[in-house]
Amino acid sequence: MKAVSVGVYEAKTKLPRLLARVARGGEVIITKHDKPVARLTSIPREASMPLQEALDGLAQIRARARRGPESLKDLIAAGRRL
């Protein structure tokens, strides 16, 4: 798929379409005053795996935070185990 060049305003207004194009393997060059300033490309599958692991870790932290604080005794004990 050929790279397409779009201005900043067009990129802002058509971002979902541009992302769909990138997901299909295309490339988008974003220009400002006819000068290239950014390139949208897809992330290789193997490079996105650490991102998923980070998102999973964040979900675990959020789940713990929803349960409420642990007791001070538990927090102190956890600190000693580190």
VENGI-V484277 format. One record per backbone hydrogen bond with DSSP energy under -0.5 kcal/mol. CO is the residue of the C=O (numbers start at 1). NH is the residue of the N-H. If there is no record, write none. Layout:
# VENGI-V484277
co:CO nh:NH
co:CO nh:NH
This chain:
# VENGI-V484277
co:4 nh:29
co:6 nh:31
co:7 nh:11
co:8 nh:12
co:9 nh:13
co:10 nh:14
co:12 nh:15
co:14 nh:18
co:15 nh:19
co:16 nh:20
co:17 nh:21
co:18 nh:22
co:19 nh:23
co:20 nh:24
co:21 nh:26
co:22 nh:25
co:27 nh:4
co:28 nh:30
co:28 nh:40
co:29 nh:6
co:30 nh:37
co:30 nh:38
co:31 nh:8
co:32 nh:35
co:35 nh:32
co:38 nh:30
co:39 nh:41
co:40 nh:28
co:44 nh:47
co:44 nh:48
co:45 nh:48
co:45 nh:49
co:48 nh:52
co:49 nh:53
co:50 nh:54
co:51 nh:55
co:52 nh:56
co:53 nh:57
co:54 nh:58
co:55 nh:59
co:56 nh:60
co:57 nh:61
co:58 nh:62
co:59 nh:63
co:60 nh:64
co:61 nh:65
co:62 nh:66
co:63 nh:67
co:64 nh:68
co:65 nh:68
co:71 nh:75
co:72 nh:76
co:73 nh:77
co:74 nh:78
co:75 nh:79
co:76 nh:80
co:77 nh:81
co:78 nh:82
